[in-house]
């Protein structure tokens, strides 16, 4: 496969990671990582080693249907540095709506990723981001704010 083909495969991996995270497809998400993967979310505040520990954290943090998320990555800068290794920088825009806590979190960051190719498939061996900004807003402060559609049944406080 040419480098362009490898780059496209890595893009698809990152997009699948984000989609599975937002749709809470935990088994599919786990398949995006190597067994010994590492993560460093929120400027290192949430750092974990090993796919099982990473998945435990993500399930605990985001499994409630009261936490609606949207993660969008774009502007990939992907470097294939060998037949089984690559790195990338991605711009991230994310939104978390927590209907139980009645808050909305919005932010932007840059992911720094490392990938390895195992058995012909690219996997994430490291992913982490450093925030450009993060803001939290009370959903109770705006009387007209109403969540009118969601992937899961809407649960309000």
C-alpha positions in Angstrom: 0.0 0.0 0.0 1.3 3.5 -0.8 1.8 6.1 1.9 -1.4 7.7 0.7 -3.2 4.4 1.3 -1.7 4.1 4.7 -2.6 7.6 5.6 -6.2 7.0 4.5 -6.3 3.8 6.7 -5.1 5.8 9.7 -7.7 8.5 9.1 -10.4 5.9 9.0 -9.1 4.4 12.3 -9.2 7.8 14.0 -12.7 8.5 12.7 -13.9 5.0 13.9 -12.4 5.8 17.3 -14.4 9.0 17.5 -17.6 7.5 16.2 -17.4 4.5 18.6 -16.7 6.8 21.5 -19.7 9.0 20.8 -22.0 6.0 20.1 -20.7 4.1 23.1 -19.7 1.1 21.0 -17.2 -0.2 23.6 -16.1 -3.4 21.9 -15.5 -1.7 18.6 -13.7 1.1 20.3 -11.4 -1.4 22.2 -10.4 -2.8 18.8 -8.9 0.5 17.8 -6.2 0.2 20.4 -3.1 -2.0 20.8 -3.1 -4.2 23.9 -0.4 -2.0 25.5 -1.8 1.3 24.3 -1.5 4.5 26.4 -3.7 7.5 26.6 -3.3 11.0 28.1 -6.5 13.0 28.0 -7.1 16.5 29.4 -3.4 17.6 29.4 -2.4 14.4 31.2 -5.1 14.6 33.9 -6.5 11.3 32.8 -3.6 9.0 31.8 -3.8 5.2 31.6 -1.8 2.3 30.2 -3.2 -0.8 28.7 -6.3 -1.3 26.6 -8.4 -2.8 29.4 -7.6 0.1 31.8 -8.3 2.7 29.0 -11.7 1.0 28.2 -12.6 0.8 31.9 -12.0 4.6 32.2 -14.0 5.4 29.1 -16.9 3.2 30.1 -17.0 4.7 33.6 -16.7 8.3 32.4 -19.0 8.2 29.4 -21.3 5.2 29.5 -24.3 6.9 31.2 -26.9 7.9 28.6 -27.1 11.2 30.4 -23.7 12.1 28.9 -24.1 13.0 25.2 -20.8 13.6 23.4 -19.6 14.8 20.0 -16.0 14.6 19.1 -14.7 15.9 15.8 -11.1 15.7 14.6 -9.9 17.4 11.5 -6.7 18.9 9.9 -4.7 15.6 10.2 -1.0 15.9 9.9 0.0 12.2 9.4 3.5 10.9 9.0 4.2 7.3 8.1 7.6 6.8 9.6 8.1 3.1 8.7 6.1 0.1 7.4 4.5 -0.4 10.8 4.7 3.0 12.5 3.1 6.4 12.1 2.4 9.6 14.0 -0.2 12.3 13.7 -1.5 15.6 15.0 -5.2 16.2 14.9 -7.3 19.2 15.7 -10.2 18.3 18.1 -13.5 20.1 18.8 -15.7 18.4 21.4 -19.0 18.9 23.2 -20.3 17.0 26.2 -23.9 17.5 27.3 -24.5 16.1 30.8 -28.3 16.1 31.3 -27.9 14.9 34.8 -25.5 17.6 36.0 -27.2 20.1 33.7 -24.0 21.3 32.1 -22.5 21.6 28.6 -18.7 21.4 28.2 -17.2 22.7 25.0 -13.5 22.6 24.1 -10.8 22.5 21.5 -7.5 20.7 21.6 -4.8 19.0 19.6 -4.3 15.3 19.7 -0.8 13.8 19.4 -1.1 10.2 18.3 1.2 7.2 17.6 0.1 4.2 15.5 1.4 0.7 14.9 0.4 -1.7 12.2 -0.4 -5.2 13.6 -1.6 -8.0 11.4 -2.1 -5.7 8.5 -4.3 -3.2 10.5 -3.4 0.1 12.0 -4.0 0.5 15.7 -3.6 3.4 18.2 -0.6 2.8 20.5 -0.8 6.3 22.1 -3.3 9.1 22.0 -3.5 12.2 24.0 -4.5 15.8 23.8 -3.6 19.2 25.2 -6.4 21.7 25.5 -6.5 25.0 23.7 -9.5 25.8 25.8 -12.4 24.3 27.7 -15.5 26.0 29.0 -18.4 24.7 31.0 -21.9 26.3 30.9 -24.9 25.6 33.1 -27.8 24.4 31.1 -30.1 25.8 33.8 -29.1 29.4 33.1 -31.0 29.6 29.8 -34.7 29.1 30.3 -35.3 28.4 26.6 -32.6 25.8 26.2 -34.2 22.4 25.6 -32.6 19.2 24.3 -35.1 18.0 21.6 -33.3 15.0 20.2 -30.7 12.5 21.2 -29.3 9.1 20.3 -30.6 7.7 23.6 -33.8 8.5 25.4 -33.5 12.0 26.9 -33.1 12.1 30.6 -33.3 15.4 32.4 -32.8 16.3 36.1 
